[in-house]
Amino acid sequence: MKTKSKAEINKVIKANFGKKSYVEIGKMTGLNPEAVRSRARRMGLTQGKQKLSVEKQVEVDILETKSSRKLKETSQKYSYIIKRNEELEKLVDVLNAPREYQQGKIVTVKSGEQSEATAVALLSDWHIEEMVKSSTILYNNNYNLEIAKQRAEECFVGIVKLLKKEQLHQKIDSLVLALLGDFITGNIHQEEAPNLQLGVAQAVCFAEELLIKGIQYILDNTNVNITCPCVVGNHSRITQKVYVSTEKDNSVETIIYYHIKKYFEGNKRFELIMPDGQERLVEIYGLNFLFCHGHAGFRYSGGVGGLYVPLRRAIMTRYNKQQIDTICMGHWHTYIQDSLFIVNGSMIGYSNFANFIKVAPEDPTQTFFLVDKRFRRRTVTVPICFKA
């Protein structure tokens, strides 16, 4: 029998509280179990532990569990509604924001002084007398005397094109043409002998010819003054062992550089700095650029980071007490530019030896970059690429 008045409902609840379950009392009063429980609490009937039968206690636990889940679901929905409402309010604020604005234009402000820069070109690792066949390395690169001559000419033409392009926007009166070694392969590695098309003496003459013609081309087609710092590579030495203190004296590249120096002697636009030790320091706008071949003091034993980690570690260890702004090197046949260093590519490209030691294939490149006077930093840095 279902009662209707509040007093009667409370009387039934009080009379049956602790004897029957909330579900049974709900059936008697016409209320749902949660409403029965709420009324019992308000009447103080929930104080103390209820003594219910096992069956009735199970019913109570099930009801409480369902209520807890429902409350949690309601709380989650409510939180989502609040968050969504905040997002919509922000969107409305954006849509209702004032849209009055005037379309502006970028105005070019002319500086009181013309921008000035010095160009730098890195030449290294030509290996002009070495022959490479794509069929033996499974990579699309071929190299022989004719291709070496063609790439050397393309290199100097590319330098002139890049110079003229950059001179359209700023004043460039100087070019640092760094000769970083290994212009020939030489005979220190017997395993490379079958691929050599010229002997050492002939290779030296061929390299001299290509370099002199290229330097003359730059002088004839630009108005820049050329400073040519030189270092020797590891392939051009005439001794099997490296003698650090006398490396330049045991290198045929010293002869190449000397002949180039004598050829342009008296030309006021050209200066060649002969090798003296394994490094050569050149100051540009107060910045110190160190040029080296890269075979001494830098070691790479593989690793997913490539040359970056060992080179950075070596630089920080070797030059941490010296003010060196950028180190430029060759040797590794890998084109890399970093805030601390530039590694020049090679003109020979991917070769038999590179394939043997399983280094990543890379197309032939040399390097061109600018040093800006006003900002006192290296800016434009691009590879010089080859068609052949």
C-alpha positions as CSV (number, residue, x, y, z in Angstrom):
1,M,0.0,0.0,0.0
2,K,1.4,3.4,-1.1
3,T,1.1,6.4,1.2
4,K,1.0,10.0,-0.1
5,S,1.4,12.5,2.8
6,K,4.8,13.4,4.0
7,A,4.1,12.5,7.6
8,E,2.8,9.1,6.6
9,I,5.8,8.4,4.3
10,N,8.2,9.4,7.1
11,K,6.3,7.1,9.5
12,V,6.6,4.1,7.2
13,I,10.3,4.8,6.7
14,K,10.9,5.1,10.4
15,A,8.9,2.0,11.2
16,N,10.7,-0.2,8.6
17,F,14.2,1.4,8.7
18,G,16.8,-1.3,9.5
19,K,14.2,-4.0,8.9
20,K,13.7,-3.7,5.2
21,S,15.9,-2.5,2.4
22,Y,15.5,0.9,0.7
23,V,14.1,-0.9,-2.3
24,E,11.3,-2.5,-0.3
25,I,10.5,0.7,1.6
26,G,10.4,2.5,-1.7
27,K,7.8,0.1,-3.0
28,M,5.8,0.7,0.2
29,T,6.0,4.5,-0.1
30,G,6.1,5.1,-3.8
31,L,9.6,6.6,-3.6
32,N,12.8,5.5,-5.4
33,P,15.4,4.0,-3.1
34,E,17.7,7.0,-3.2
35,A,14.8,9.3,-2.0
36,V,14.1,6.8,0.8
37,R,17.7,7.0,1.9
38,S,17.8,10.8,1.8
39,R,14.7,11.1,4.0
40,A,16.1,8.5,6.4
41,R,19.2,10.7,6.7
42,R,17.2,13.8,7.4
43,M,15.4,12.0,10.1
44,G,18.6,10.9,11.7
45,L,18.0,7.2,10.9
46,T,21.4,6.8,9.1
47,Q,23.4,7.2,12.3
48,G,24.9,4.0,13.5
49,K,25.4,0.8,11.6
50,Q,22.3,-0.8,10.1
51,K,21.7,-4.4,10.9
52,L,20.5,-5.9,7.7
53,S,20.4,-9.4,6.4
54,V,23.0,-10.4,3.9
55,E,20.5,-10.3,1.0
56,K,19.3,-6.8,2.0
57,Q,22.8,-5.5,2.5
58,V,23.8,-6.7,-1.0
59,E,20.8,-4.8,-2.4
60,V,21.9,-1.7,-0.5
61,D,25.5,-2.0,-1.8
62,I,24.3,-2.4,-5.4
63,L,22.2,0.7,-5.1
64,E,25.0,2.7,-3.6
65,T,27.4,1.6,-6.3
66,K,25.0,2.6,-9.0
67,S,24.4,5.9,-7.4
68,S,28.2,6.5,-7.1
69,R,28.7,5.7,-10.8
70,K,25.8,7.9,-11.8
71,L,27.2,10.8,-9.8
72,K,30.7,10.4,-11.3
73,E,29.2,10.3,-14.9
74,T,27.2,13.4,-14.1
75,S,30.3,15.2,-12.7
76,Q,32.3,14.3,-15.9
77,K,29.5,15.6,-18.1
78,Y,29.2,18.7,-16.1
79,S,33.0,19.4,-16.3
80,Y,32.9,18.9,-20.1
81,I,29.9,21.3,-20.4
82,I,31.8,24.0,-18.3
83,K,35.0,23.5,-20.4
84,R,33.1,23.6,-23.7
85,N,31.2,26.7,-22.6
86,E,34.5,28.5,-21.8
87,E,35.8,27.7,-25.3
88,L,32.6,29.0,-26.9
89,E,32.8,32.2,-24.9
90,K,36.3,32.8,-26.1
91,L,35.2,32.1,-29.7
92,V,32.3,34.6,-29.3
93,D,34.8,37.2,-27.9
94,V,37.0,36.8,-30.9
95,L,34.1,37.0,-33.4
96,N,32.8,40.1,-31.6
97,A,36.2,41.8,-31.5
98,P,36.5,45.2,-33.3
99,R,37.5,44.7,-36.9
100,E,38.5,48.3,-37.6
101,Y,42.0,48.3,-39.0
102,Q,44.0,50.0,-41.8
103,Q,45.9,48.0,-44.3
104,G,49.6,48.9,-44.1
105,K,52.6,48.6,-46.4
106,I,56.1,47.5,-45.8
107,V,58.3,50.5,-46.3
108,T,62.0,50.0,-47.3
109,V,64.2,52.0,-45.0
110,K,67.5,52.9,-46.6
111,S,70.5,52.5,-44.4
112,G,73.0,55.3,-44.2
113,E,75.9,52.9,-45.1
114,Q,76.0,50.3,-47.8
115,S,76.0,46.7,-46.6
116,E,79.4,45.0,-47.0
117,A,80.4,41.4,-47.0
118,T,83.4,39.2,-47.7
119,A,83.0,36.0,-49.8
120,V,84.6,32.7,-48.9
121,A,85.0,29.7,-51.1
122,L,86.3,26.3,-49.8
123,L,88.1,24.1,-52.3
124,S,89.3,20.6,-51.3
125,D,89.3,16.9,-52.0
126,W,89.4,17.0,-55.8
127,H,91.5,13.7,-56.2
128,I,91.8,14.6,-59.8
129,E,93.8,11.6,-61.1
130,E,91.5,9.0,-59.4
131,M,89.0,7.1,-61.5
132,V,85.5,6.2,-60.3
133,K,83.0,4.0,-62.2
134,S,79.4,3.9,-61.2
135,S,79.2,0.2,-62.0
136,T,81.7,-0.6,-59.3
137,I,80.1,1.4,-56.5
138,L,76.4,1.0,-57.4
139,Y,75.9,4.8,-57.2
140,N,75.4,7.3,-60.0
141,N,78.9,8.8,-59.9
142,N,81.6,8.6,-62.5
143,Y,85.0,10.4,-62.3
144,N,88.0,10.6,-64.6
145,L,90.5,13.2,-65.9
146,E,87.9,14.7,-68.3
147,I,85.2,14.9,-65.6
148,A,87.7,16.4,-63.1
149,K,88.6,19.1,-65.6
150,Q,84.9,19.8,-66.3
151,R,84.0,20.0,-62.6
152,A,86.9,22.3,-61.8
153,E,85.8,24.7,-64.5
154,E,82.2,24.5,-63.2
155,C,83.4,25.2,-59.7
156,F,85.1,28.5,-60.7
157,V,82.2,29.5,-62.9
158,G,79.9,28.8,-60.0
159,I,82.0,31.0,-57.7
160,V,81.8,33.9,-60.1
161,K,78.0,33.5,-60.5
162,L,77.5,33.5,-56.8
163,L,79.7,36.5,-56.4
164,K,77.9,38.5,-59.0
165,K,74.5,37.5,-57.6
166,E,75.4,38.6,-54.1
167,Q,77.1,41.8,-55.3
168,L,73.6,43.0,-56.6
169,H,72.6,43.4,-52.9
170,Q,75.8,44.4,-51.1
171,K,79.3,45.5,-51.5
172,I,81.7,42.6,-51.9
173,D,85.3,43.5,-52.7
174,S,87.2,40.5,-51.2
175,L,87.2,36.7,-51.7
176,V,88.9,34.3,-49.4
177,L,89.7,31.3,-51.7
178,A,90.8,28.6,-49.2
179,L,92.7,25.7,-50.6
180,L,92.3,22.9,-48.1
181,G,94.2,20.0,-49.7
182,D,93.8,16.6,-51.2
183,F,93.7,18.0,-54.8
184,I,95.5,14.8,-55.8
185,T,95.1,11.2,-54.5
186,G,98.8,10.4,-54.5
187,N,100.3,6.9,-53.8
188,I,100.2,6.5,-50.0
189,H,97.3,4.0,-50.2
190,Q,98.3,1.0,-52.4
191,E,94.7,-0.2,-52.7
192,E,93.9,2.9,-54.7
193,A,96.7,2.5,-57.2
194,P,94.7,0.6,-59.8
195,N,92.3,3.5,-60.1
196,L,94.9,6.2,-60.6
197,Q,95.2,7.5,-64.1
198,L,98.3,9.7,-63.5
199,G,101.5,9.4,-61.5
200,V,102.2,11.9,-58.7
201,A,104.2,14.3,-60.8
202,Q,101.7,14.4,-63.6
203,A,98.8,14.8,-61.1
204,V,100.6,17.8,-59.6
205,C,101.0,19.5,-63.0
206,F,97.3,18.8,-63.8
207,A,96.1,20.2,-60.5
208,E,98.3,23.3,-60.9
209,E,96.8,23.9,-64.4
210,L,93.2,23.6,-63.2
211,L,93.7,25.9,-60.2
212,I,95.7,28.6,-62.1
213,K,93.1,28.7,-64.9
214,G,90.3,28.9,-62.3
215,I,91.9,31.7,-60.3
216,Q,92.6,33.6,-63.5
217,Y,88.9,33.2,-64.5
218,I,87.8,34.8,-61.2
219,L,90.3,37.7,-61.7
220,D,89.1,38.3,-65.3
221,N,85.4,38.2,-64.6
222,T,85.1,40.0,-61.2
223,N,86.6,43.0,-59.4
224,V,87.3,41.2,-56.1
225,N,90.7,40.9,-54.4
226,I,91.6,37.3,-53.7
227,T,93.3,36.1,-50.5
228,C,94.3,32.4,-50.8
229,P,95.1,30.7,-47.5
230,C,96.5,27.2,-48.1
231,V,96.9,23.9,-46.1
232,V,98.1,20.5,-47.2
233,G,96.0,17.4,-47.1
234,N,96.9,13.9,-46.0
235,H,96.9,12.3,-49.5
236,S,99.6,14.5,-51.0
237,R,102.4,13.5,-48.6
238,I,105.5,11.6,-49.9
239,T,106.0,9.7,-46.6
240,Q,104.0,6.8,-45.5
241,K,103.8,8.1,-42.0
242,V,102.6,11.6,-41.0
243,Y,105.3,13.8,-39.5
244,V,103.3,16.5,-37.9
245,S,106.0,19.1,-37.5
246,T,107.3,18.7,-41.1
247,E,104.0,17.7,-42.9
248,K,104.1,20.7,-45.3
249,D,107.7,19.9,-46.2
250,N,106.8,16.4,-47.2
251,S,103.7,17.3,-49.2
252,V,103.7,17.8,-53.0
253,E,100.8,20.2,-52.5
254,T,103.3,22.7,-51.1
255,I,104.9,22.6,-54.6
256,I,101.5,23.3,-56.2
257,Y,100.8,26.3,-53.9
258,Y,104.3,27.6,-54.5
259,H,103.9,27.5,-58.3
260,I,100.5,29.2,-58.1
261,K,102.1,31.9,-55.9
262,K,104.9,32.5,-58.4
263,Y,102.5,32.5,-61.4
264,F,100.5,35.4,-59.9
265,E,103.4,37.2,-58.4
266,G,103.1,40.9,-59.0
267,N,99.3,40.8,-59.3
268,K,98.0,43.3,-56.7
269,R,94.6,41.6,-56.5
270,F,95.9,38.2,-55.5
271,E,97.7,37.0,-52.4
272,L,98.6,33.4,-51.6
273,I,99.5,32.4,-48.0
274,M,101.7,29.4,-48.0
275,P,101.0,26.5,-45.6
276,D,102.8,26.7,-42.2
277,G,101.6,23.9,-39.9
278,Q,98.3,22.1,-40.2
279,E,96.1,25.2,-39.6
280,R,95.8,28.7,-41.0
281,L,94.0,31.5,-39.2
282,V,92.4,34.3,-41.2
283,E,90.6,37.3,-39.6
284,I,87.5,38.7,-41.3
285,Y,85.8,41.7,-39.7
286,G,87.3,40.8,-36.3
287,L,86.1,37.2,-36.6
288,N,88.7,34.4,-36.6
289,F,88.3,31.7,-39.2
290,L,90.5,28.7,-38.9
291,F,91.2,26.7,-42.1
292,C,92.5,23.1,-41.9
293,H,92.3,20.0,-43.9
294,G,90.6,18.1,-41.1
295,H,92.6,14.9,-40.9
296,A,94.6,15.8,-37.8
297,G,92.9,15.9,-34.4
298,F,89.4,15.0,-35.6
299,R,88.3,11.4,-35.4
300,Y,85.1,9.7,-36.5
301,S,84.3,6.1,-35.6
302,G,80.7,5.9,-36.9
303,G,77.5,6.7,-35.2
304,V,74.0,7.9,-36.1
305,G,74.9,11.5,-35.4
306,G,77.6,11.4,-38.1
307,L,80.4,13.9,-37.8
308,Y,78.5,16.4,-35.6
309,V,79.2,14.9,-32.2
310,P,82.9,14.0,-32.6
311,L,83.7,17.4,-34.4
312,R,81.9,19.4,-31.7
313,R,83.7,17.5,-29.0
314,A,87.1,17.9,-30.6
315,I,86.5,21.6,-31.2
316,M,85.5,22.3,-27.6
317,T,88.4,20.3,-26.3
318,R,91.1,21.6,-28.7
319,Y,90.1,25.2,-29.1
320,N,88.2,26.0,-25.9
321,K,90.8,28.5,-24.7
322,Q,91.2,30.2,-28.1
323,Q,88.9,32.7,-29.8
324,I,87.9,30.7,-32.9
325,D,84.6,31.7,-34.4
326,T,84.4,29.2,-37.3
327,I,86.5,26.2,-38.3
328,C,86.5,25.3,-42.0
329,M,87.8,21.9,-43.1
330,G,87.7,19.3,-45.8
331,H,88.9,15.6,-45.7
332,W,85.5,14.0,-44.8
333,H,83.9,14.3,-48.3
334,T,80.7,15.5,-46.5
335,Y,79.0,18.8,-46.9
336,I,78.0,20.1,-43.4
337,Q,77.4,23.5,-42.0
338,D,77.1,24.2,-38.3
339,S,77.3,27.2,-36.0
340,L,80.9,26.1,-35.0
341,F,82.2,24.6,-38.2
342,I,81.8,24.0,-42.0
343,V,82.9,20.7,-43.5
344,N,83.5,21.0,-47.2
345,G,82.3,18.4,-49.6
346,S,84.5,16.7,-52.3
347,M,84.7,17.2,-56.0
348,I,85.3,13.6,-56.7
349,G,82.0,12.6,-55.0
350,Y,81.2,9.1,-53.9
351,S,84.2,6.8,-54.7
352,N,85.4,3.3,-54.4
353,F,87.0,4.0,-51.0
354,A,83.9,5.6,-49.7
355,N,81.9,2.6,-50.8
356,F,84.4,0.3,-49.1
357,I,84.2,2.0,-45.7
358,K,80.4,2.2,-46.1
359,V,79.9,5.9,-45.7
360,A,76.6,7.5,-46.9
361,P,76.7,8.4,-50.6
362,E,76.9,12.1,-51.3
363,D,77.0,14.1,-54.5
364,P,80.1,16.2,-55.3
365,T,80.0,19.7,-53.8
366,Q,82.3,22.6,-52.7
367,T,81.3,25.4,-50.4
368,F,80.6,29.2,-50.8
369,F,79.5,31.5,-48.0
370,L,79.5,35.2,-47.0
371,V,80.7,37.0,-43.8
372,D,78.6,40.1,-43.2
373,K,80.5,43.1,-41.8
374,R,77.6,44.9,-40.1
375,F,76.2,41.7,-38.4
376,R,79.7,40.2,-37.9
377,R,78.6,36.7,-38.7
378,R,78.4,34.1,-41.4
379,T,75.2,34.6,-43.5
380,V,74.6,33.0,-46.9
381,T,76.1,29.5,-47.1
382,V,75.5,27.4,-50.2
383,P,77.0,24.3,-51.9
384,I,78.6,24.6,-55.3
385,C,77.1,21.7,-57.3
386,F,78.2,20.0,-60.5
387,K,76.3,18.8,-63.6
388,A,78.9,16.1,-64.5
